[in-house]
Structure formats: structure tokens, C-alpha cells
Amino acid sequence: MTFAGFPLMLGGEELRLLPGRGAWWPAGETLFVADLHWGKEATLRQRAAMPVPDLTHTELARLERLIEQTACRYLVLLGDLVHSSAWRSEAVMSQVSAWRHRVGQRFPKLDLRLIEGNHDQRSGGLPSEWGLTRLAPPVQIGPFVCAHYPEAAQPGPGLAGHLHPRIDLRSGPDRLRLPCFWLRGEQLTLPAFAWFASHSAITREPGDRVFAIGDDEVLELAHDAGEGRGRPNGRRGARRRSIPSIGNDAGDSAG
């Protein structure tokens, strides 16, 4: 597919699954992304002395490109915007602050909403100048129940992240690992947006649909595609909460 993305009907609405690792809801002018993990490289450098490069600038440019391409009015972050308290390093802070200022000038009507993930909850408060609304999951946005953990995005149709799903394909001695969108029932799990995030192999069950991400396209994989074993969809013990409803009409607040 081109930038238009792979069309997927969910909850009576059309989503576009984008090769940039976002899900675009045209009717709601909403772009969903999950697991950006800003500051992960800084965490590895500080806590594990790993000589990893800082990809913050690249990640911010990728996100800005999706905002520009979709002309979204709402950007919904499905948890784990930051990786740890290391996001407060000068290198990360300065880049994100400059990016947020630039994006605010380019897209003054853009509304940013963070639905908290486990990393966000243990990483402390975020700067007010980032201009985002922080929400406890699950949150109703249009027809979609949105959360970080897939099992919290219920009853469906739900959108979530957390699992960093990938599909492992095999053909003889050849192996290919691709991040993917994973639909089980009415629960769509998004891939991790962060390039540096590790992805975990999934195990497809009958009825599951898997959409693999290539360099510039999203393709649905046939059920007979060779694949390895992975993890089930969900995580035990996630806390369920009542679902606040967030409207996407022009007069709605982000509260």
C-alpha cells in the first residue's frame, strides 16, 4: 500500500494502518501511535553503559512526518511515551521541547493526548510545555476503547500497545522478523513506534489477522504463512477502570 495505508474496518469505522507504525482514523481526524519510549537510549547509556546512539531527533522527525501526512487534529499516544526518568537528560529534553514548539507552530490546532502506560506511570510528571493531556486508561475515543494494555481496552473495539508485536516468518532456512499490527477479535494491538524498541513474536490463533510492516507498505499475511511461536495477546493483572469518554468534535475539551 502507499501512504493511504492498509484499510481495516473496526467498530464500523475505517482505520488506515500506516507503514510509519501508526493507525489513522480519517473520520475522527485522529492518529494513534503506541510505545514511543523517548529516552530509552539515554537509559541504556546511563544505567548499562551501552554505547547506543541517540535516536531522539530521528524519532521526532518520523512522528512529525506522520502528523503532516495525515493532517490529524488529534494525536493519541497509547502509552509509554517515555521509557524512564532518563528522558530528563538534557539531550532528550532539549530536543523534545524544540520539537514540541515547532509542531505547535506548524499545527496549532493539534491536540495531544497521552493514555498512560506502565513506563509513563513510573517516570514522573511531564513538562507542561509539552502541551499534552494525560489520561488514565481506559479511555473511550469515538467507538474505540483505548488503553495501553490490550486486555484493558475492553469491551471492544479496542486499540492498545504494550506488547510490541512482531511476526516471525520462515521459509526453509530463511527467517524474517517484522513488526506488525495484530487484530484479535475486536482488539487491535499496534506495533511499537520506537525503532529502538524490541518487538516480541506473537502466536497467531484461528481468526487472528496480522498486518506486517515493510519499509513503505503494510501487508496482511495469509493464515498459512510460516511463523514461530510467540506470546499471547495481553498481560495478566492489568487494572481495569471505568471508561471516561473523550469526544472528537470541535467543541470538545481534552479532559
KEKE-3310 file (N, C-alpha, C; in steps of 0.2 Angstrom, whole numbers, plus 5000, padded with zeros to 4 digits):
npx = (5004:5002:5005:4992:4989:4984:4968:4957:4942:4935:4924:4914:4920:4932:4949:4966:4980:4997:5013:5022:5020:5008:4991:4978:4963:4953:4939:4938:4948:4960:4976:4983:4996:5009:5019:5032:5043:5053:5069:5074:5087:5095:5093:5099:5112:5115:5112:5117:5128:5129:5135:5125:5117:5110:5093:5083:5081:5078:5067:5058:5057:5051:5038:5033:5032:5022:5011:5011:5008:4995:4988:4982:4970:4970:4981:4984:4992:4996:5001:5017:5025:5037:5052:5059:5065:5076:5073:5073:5086:5097:5100:5089:5078:5080:5079:5065:5058:5061:5056:5042:5038:5040:5031:5020:5019:5018:5007:4994:4982:4983:4979:4986:4986:4989:4988:4990:5004:5013:5027:5026:5019:5028:5038:5037:5031:5027:5034:5025:5025:5025:5012:5002:4988:4986:4980:4971:4970:4956:4951:4937:4937:4928:4921:4930:4938:4952:4968:4983:4987:4982:4971:4965:4958:4944:4926:4927:4926:4944:4959:4976:4993:5009:5013:5022:5021:5027:5029:5036:5043:5046:5054:5060:5077:5077:5074:5063:5059:5046:5039:5022:5004:4991:4977:4965:4950:4940:4951:4964:4981:4994:5010:5026:5031:5044:5059:5070:5065:5062:5054:5041:5038:5023:5010:4999:4982:4968:4957:4964:4971:4984:4995:5009:5023:5032:5046:5039:5026:5011:5006:4993:4995:4994:4985:4992:5005:5022:5027:5034:5033:5025:5020:5005:4990:4990:4991:4993:4984:4983:4976:4958:4948:4935:4927:4931:4924:4930:4927:4928:4923:4923:4920:4924:4932:4949:4948)
npy = (4994:5012:5028:5030:5019:5003:4997:4995:4989:4992:4991:4997:5008:5015:5012:5016:5007:5012:5012:5019:5015:5019:5021:5027:5036:5042:5048:5053:5061:5057:5052:5037:5031:5020:5017:5025:5027:5038:5043:5030:5026:5035:5030:5017:5021:5027:5018:5006:5007:5006:5009:5016:5025:5041:5042:5051:5063:5058:5050:5059:5066:5057:5055:5068:5068:5059:5066:5077:5071:5065:5076:5076:5080:5076:5068:5053:5045:5029:5025:5023:5034:5039:5032:5030:5038:5044:5052:5064:5069:5081:5081:5074:5081:5094:5092:5087:5097:5108:5102:5101:5114:5118:5110:5114:5127:5124:5116:5122:5118:5105:5092:5084:5069:5059:5042:5034:5023:5009:5013:5027:5029:5027:5036:5049:5066:5076:5089:5104:5112:5103:5102:5092:5081:5071:5055:5043:5026:5014:5024:5031:5034:5040:5026:5018:5009:5014:5010:5006:4993:4978:4970:4979:4987:4985:4983:4979:4988:4989:4998:4997:4995:4991:4977:4977:4970:4957:4948:4932:4925:4911:4902:4888:4888:4902:4917:4929:4944:4954:4970:4972:4975:4969:4960:4954:4947:4960:4968:4978:4978:4989:4991:4994:5011:5016:5014:5009:5000:4984:4970:4958:4941:4935:4923:4917:4914:4904:4915:4926:4941:4947:4960:4964:4975:4983:4992:5002:4999:4991:4975:4962:4946:4930:4916:4904:4908:4904:4904:4907:4903:4913:4926:4926:4937:4950:4954:4948:4953:4967:4982:4986:5000:5012:5019:5034:5045:5053:5065:5069:5080:5097:5106:5099:5097:5092:5085)
npz = (5000:4998:5005:5010:5017:5025:5023:5036:5043:5059:5072:5065:5059:5048:5048:5044:5042:5045:5036:5044:5056:5063:5067:5058:5059:5049:5049:5061:5062:5068:5074:5080:5090:5097:5111:5111:5119:5122:5127:5129:5124:5131:5144:5143:5141:5153:5163:5159:5153:5139:5123:5114:5100:5100:5096:5096:5089:5076:5079:5082:5071:5062:5068:5067:5053:5051:5057:5048:5036:5038:5042:5055:5068:5081:5091:5098:5110:5114:5127:5136:5132:5137:5142:5154:5169:5163:5152:5156:5154:5147:5134:5128:5133:5128:5114:5113:5118:5109:5097:5101:5102:5088:5081:5087:5082:5068:5067:5074:5079:5084:5095:5108:5116:5130:5134:5148:5150:5158:5159:5158:5170:5180:5178:5182:5182:5167:5157:5157:5146:5135:5132:5132:5136:5149:5152:5162:5158:5155:5140:5131:5114:5102:5094:5099:5112:5122:5127:5136:5139:5130:5136:5144:5135:5133:5134:5117:5101:5103:5105:5107:5115:5121:5119:5109:5096:5084:5069:5065:5052:5042:5029:5024:5026:5029:5038:5044:5052:5057:5062:5067:5065:5075:5075:5086:5087:5092:5096:5093:5092:5092:5084:5092:5091:5092:5085:5091:5100:5107:5099:5101:5097:5091:5094:5082:5083:5077:5067:5070:5064:5055:5051:5043:5043:5031:5023:5017:5016:5021:5024:5024:5031:5025:5032:5032:5032:5036:5053:5069:5086:5099:5110:5120:5117:5127:5145:5161:5176:5174:5178:5178:5174:5176:5161:5154:5143:5128:5117:5099:5093:5087:5097:5109:5124:5130:5141)
capx = (5000:5005:5004:4985:4989:4980:4961:4954:4936:4934:4919:4910:4924:4938:4956:4971:4986:5002:5019:5025:5018:5003:4984:4975:4956:4951:4933:4939:4954:4964:4981:4985:5003:5010:5026:5037:5049:5058:5074:5077:5094:5099:5093:5104:5119:5116:5112:5120:5135:5129:5136:5120:5116:5104:5089:5078:5079:5075:5060:5053:5055:5046:5032:5031:5030:5015:5007:5010:5005:4988:4984:4977:4969:4971:4987:4983:4998:4993:5006:5024:5028:5044:5055:5061:5066:5081:5070:5075:5093:5097:5099:5082:5073:5081:5076:5058:5055:5061:5051:5035:5037:5040:5025:5014:5018:5016:5000:4992:4976:4984:4978:4990:4983:4993:4984:4996:5007:5017:5033:5024:5017:5034:5043:5036:5027:5030:5034:5018:5026:5024:5006:4998:4983:4987:4973:4971:4966:4954:4948:4933:4938:4923:4919:4936:4941:4959:4972:4990:4987:4976:4966:4961:4954:4938:4924:4930:4933:4949:4966:4981:5000:5012:5016:5027:5020:5031:5028:5042:5041:5051:5054:5066:5082:5077:5070:5061:5056:5043:5034:5015:4998:4989:4970:4962:4943:4940:4956:4969:4987:4999:5017:5030:5033:5051:5063:5075:5061:5062:5047:5040:5035:5016:5007:4993:4977:4962:4953:4968:4973:4991:4997:5016:5025:5038:5049:5034:5019:5008:5003:4990:4998:4989:4985:4996:5012:5026:5029:5036:5029:5026:5016:4998:4988:4988:4996:4989:4985:4982:4970:4953:4945:4929:4930:4929:4923:4933:4924:4932:4920:4927:4919:4925:4939:4953:4948)
capy = (5000:5018:5031:5029:5013:4997:4999:4990:4991:4991:4995:5001:5014:5013:5014:5015:5005:5015:5009:5023:5012:5022:5019:5033:5036:5048:5051:5056:5066:5055:5047:5033:5028:5017:5014:5029:5026:5043:5042:5023:5026:5038:5025:5012:5024:5029:5013:4999:5009:5004:5014:5017:5031:5045:5042:5056:5068:5054:5048:5065:5068:5052:5057:5074:5067:5056:5072:5081:5067:5064:5082:5074:5085:5073:5063:5049:5041:5024:5023:5023:5040:5040:5025:5030:5045:5046:5056:5071:5071:5087:5079:5072:5087:5100:5090:5086:5104:5111:5099:5102:5121:5118:5107:5119:5132:5121:5113:5125:5115:5098:5091:5078:5065:5053:5037:5032:5016:5007:5017:5033:5030:5026:5040:5055:5071:5078:5096:5107:5115:5098:5103:5086:5080:5064:5052:5036:5021:5015:5030:5030:5039:5038:5020:5014:5009:5015:5009:5004:4985:4976:4967:4984:4990:4981:4979:4981:4988:4992:5000:4996:4994:4987:4971:4977:4963:4956:4941:4929:4921:4906:4898:4884:4891:4909:4920:4936:4946:4961:4972:4971:4976:4962:4960:4948:4949:4967:4971:4979:4980:4992:4990:5000:5016:5017:5010:5005:4996:4977:4968:4951:4937:4933:4917:4918:4909:4905:4921:4932:4944:4950:4965:4965:4982:4983:4998:5008:4996:4986:4969:4957:4940:4924:4912:4899:4910:4901:4908:4904:4903:4919:4927:4928:4944:4953:4953:4946:4958:4974:4985:4989:5006:5014:5022:5041:5046:5058:5066:5072:5086:5103:5109:5095:5098:5086:5082)
capz = (5000:4998:5012:5012:5022:5024:5026:5041:5047:5066:5076:5060:5056:5044:5050:5040:5046:5041:5037:5049:5063:5066:5064:5056:5059:5045:5051:5068:5062:5074:5073:5086:5090:5104:5113:5108:5123:5122:5132:5130:5123:5137:5149:5142:5141:5160:5168:5157:5150:5132:5118:5109:5098:5102:5090:5098:5083:5071:5081:5082:5064:5060:5071:5064:5046:5051:5058:5042:5031:5040:5044:5060:5073:5087:5091:5104:5112:5118:5132:5136:5128:5139:5144:5161:5171:5159:5147:5158:5152:5143:5126:5127:5135:5123:5108:5113:5119:5102:5093:5103:5100:5081:5080:5089:5077:5062:5068:5081:5082:5086:5102:5110:5122:5132:5138:5152:5151:5164:5159:5160:5177:5185:5176:5184:5178:5161:5157:5154:5139:5130:5129:5131:5141:5152:5154:5165:5154:5148:5138:5125:5109:5097:5095:5102:5119:5121:5133:5135:5139:5126:5139:5147:5130:5133:5128:5110:5098:5107:5102:5113:5113:5126:5118:5103:5092:5078:5066:5063:5046:5040:5023:5024:5031:5029:5043:5043:5058:5055:5067:5064:5068:5077:5077:5089:5089:5090:5099:5088:5095:5087:5085:5095:5086:5093:5081:5096:5105:5105:5097:5104:5092:5093:5091:5079:5084:5072:5067:5071:5057:5056:5046:5043:5041:5027:5023:5014:5015:5026:5020:5028:5030:5025:5038:5031:5032:5041:5058:5075:5092:5102:5116:5119:5117:5134:5151:5167:5181:5172:5182:5175:5177:5172:5155:5153:5136:5125:5111:5095:5090:5088:5104:5115:5128:5130:5148)
cpx = (5004:5004:4997:4984:4984:4973:4959:4948:4936:4929:4915:4914:4930:4945:4961:4978:4992:5009:5024:5024:5013:4996:4980:4967:4954:4945:4934:4945:4960:4970:4983:4992:5004:5017:5032:5044:5055:5062:5076:5084:5098:5099:5098:5111:5120:5117:5115:5127:5135:5130:5131:5119:5110:5099:5083:5076:5076:5068:5055:5052:5050:5039:5029:5029:5023:5010:5005:5006:4997:4984:4980:4976:4970:4977:4986:4989:4996:4998:5013:5027:5036:5046:5056:5063:5072:5079:5072:5082:5092:5097:5092:5077:5074:5078:5068:5055:5055:5056:5044:5034:5036:5033:5019:5013:5016:5009:4996:4986:4977:4983:4981:4987:4987:4989:4990:4998:5011:5024:5031:5023:5023:5040:5042:5032:5031:5029:5027:5019:5026:5017:5002:4993:4985:4981:4975:4967:4961:4950:4944:4934:4934:4921:4924:4937:4949:4963:4979:4990:4981:4970:4962:4957:4948:4932:4926:4924:4938:4955:4971:4988:5003:5016:5022:5027:5025:5029:5035:5040:5047:5049:5060:5071:5082:5072:5069:5057:5053:5039:5027:5010:4995:4981:4967:4955:4942:4945:4962:4975:4992:5006:5020:5032:5040:5055:5068:5071:5061:5055:5047:5036:5028:5015:5000:4988:4972:4958:4957:4970:4979:4993:5004:5018:5032:5041:5044:5027:5017:5004:4999:4993:4993:4990:4990:5004:5016:5028:5031:5031:5030:5022:5009:4996:4986:4993:4991:4990:4984:4975:4965:4950:4939:4931:4927:4928:4926:4930:4929:4929:4924:4926:4921:4932:4943:4953:4946)
cpy = (5006:5021:5030:5023:5008:4998:4993:4993:4988:4995:4999:5007:5011:5016:5012:5013:5007:5012:5013:5021:5016:5020:5026:5032:5042:5052:5055:5061:5064:5050:5044:5030:5025:5016:5018:5028:5031:5042:5035:5023:5029:5033:5019:5014:5025:5023:5006:5001:5006:5010:5015:5024:5035:5045:5047:5060:5064:5052:5053:5067:5063:5053:5063:5073:5064:5062:5076:5077:5066:5070:5081:5080:5083:5068:5060:5044:5035:5021:5023:5028:5040:5033:5025:5037:5048:5051:5063:5073:5077:5086:5078:5078:5092:5098:5090:5093:5108:5108:5101:5110:5122:5116:5111:5124:5130:5119:5116:5122:5108:5097:5084:5075:5059:5048:5033:5024:5015:5011:5024:5034:5030:5031:5048:5060:5073:5086:5099:5110:5110:5099:5097:5085:5072:5061:5045:5031:5017:5022:5028:5036:5037:5031:5015:5015:5009:5014:5007:4996:4983:4973:4973:4988:4986:4984:4982:4985:4992:4993:5000:4996:4989:4981:4971:4971:4963:4949:4938:4924:4917:4903:4895:4887:4899:4911:4927:4938:4953:4963:4972:4974:4969:4963:4954:4949:4956:4971:4972:4982:4983:4990:4995:5005:5017:5012:5006:5000:4989:4975:4960:4947:4935:4926:4918:4912:4910:4911:4927:4935:4948:4954:4967:4972:4981:4990:5004:5005:4992:4981:4964:4950:4934:4920:4906:4901:4907:4906:4904:4905:4910:4920:4928:4935:4946:4952:4952:4952:4965:4977:4988:4995:5008:5018:5029:5041:5053:5060:5069:5077:5092:5107:5106:5097:5091:5083:5075)
cpz = (5000:5005:5014:5017:5020:5027:5030:5044:5054:5069:5071:5057:5052:5047:5045:5043:5042:5042:5042:5056:5067:5063:5064:5055:5055:5047:5057:5068:5067:5072:5080:5085:5097:5105:5110:5112:5122:5128:5133:5129:5129:5143:5149:5143:5149:5164:5166:5153:5143:5128:5112:5107:5100:5096:5091:5092:5077:5072:5080:5075:5060:5062:5068:5056:5046:5052:5052:5037:5032:5041:5050:5065:5080:5086:5098:5105:5116:5123:5131:5131:5130:5142:5151:5163:5167:5154:5150:5157:5147:5136:5124:5128:5130:5116:5108:5114:5112:5097:5094:5101:5092:5079:5082:5085:5070:5062:5074:5083:5084:5093:5103:5117:5124:5136:5142:5151:5157:5164:5161:5167:5182:5183:5178:5180:5172:5160:5154:5147:5133:5128:5128:5137:5143:5155:5157:5160:5158:5146:5131:5120:5103:5098:5099:5109:5119:5127:5131:5134:5135:5130:5143:5142:5128:5136:5122:5107:5102:5103:5108:5110:5118:5124:5112:5099:5086:5076:5064:5058:5044:5033:5022:5029:5032:5035:5042:5049:5056:5061:5063:5068:5069:5079:5080:5091:5087:5094:5094:5092:5090:5089:5089:5089:5086:5089:5085:5100:5102:5104:5099:5099:5095:5091:5089:5081:5078:5073:5068:5064:5059:5050:5047:5040:5037:5027:5021:5013:5021:5022:5025:5026:5030:5031:5038:5031:5038:5047:5064:5081:5096:5109:5115:5119:5124:5139:5157:5172:5180:5176:5177:5178:5173:5166:5154:5145:5133:5118:5106:5090:5091:5094:5110:5118:5128:5137:5149)
residu = (MET:THR:PHE:ALA:GLY:PHE:PRO:LEU:MET:LEU:GLY:GLY:GLU:GLU:LEU:ARG:LEU:LEU:PRO:GLY:ARG:GLY:ALA:TRP:TRP:PRO:ALA:GLY:GLU:THR:LEU:PHE:VAL:ALA:ASP:LEU:HIS:TRP:GLY:LYS:GLU:ALA:THR:LEU:ARG:GLN:ARG:ALA:ALA:MET:PRO:VAL:PRO:ASP:LEU:THR:HIS:THR:GLU:LEU:ALA:ARG:LEU:GLU:ARG:LEU:ILE:GLU:GLN:THR:ALA:CYS:ARG:TYR:LEU:VAL:LEU:LEU:GLY:ASP:LEU:VAL:HIS:SER:SER:ALA:TRP:ARG:SER:GLU:ALA:VAL:MET:SER:GLN:VAL:SER:ALA:TRP:ARG:HIS:ARG:VAL:GLY:GLN:ARG:PHE:PRO:LYS:LEU:ASP:LEU:ARG:LEU:ILE:GLU:GLY:ASN:HIS:ASP:GLN:ARG:SER:GLY:GLY:LEU:PRO:SER:GLU:TRP:GLY:LEU:THR:ARG:LEU:ALA:PRO:PRO:VAL:GLN:ILE:GLY:PRO:PHE:VAL:CYS:ALA:HIS:TYR:PRO:GLU:ALA:ALA:GLN:PRO:GLY:PRO:GLY:LEU:ALA:GLY:HIS:LEU:HIS:PRO:ARG:ILE:ASP:LEU:ARG:SER:GLY:PRO:ASP:ARG:LEU:ARG:LEU:PRO:CYS:PHE:TRP:LEU:ARG:GLY:GLU:GLN:LEU:THR:LEU:PRO:ALA:PHE:ALA:TRP:PHE:ALA:SER:HIS:SER:ALA:ILE:THR:ARG:GLU:PRO:GLY:ASP:ARG:VAL:PHE:ALA:ILE:GLY:ASP:ASP:GLU:VAL:LEU:GLU:LEU:ALA:HIS:ASP:ALA:GLY:GLU:GLY:ARG:GLY:ARG:PRO:ASN:GLY:ARG:ARG:GLY:ALA:ARG:ARG:ARG:SER:ILE:PRO:SER:ILE:GLY:ASN:ASP:ALA:GLY:ASP:SER:ALA:GLY)
# end
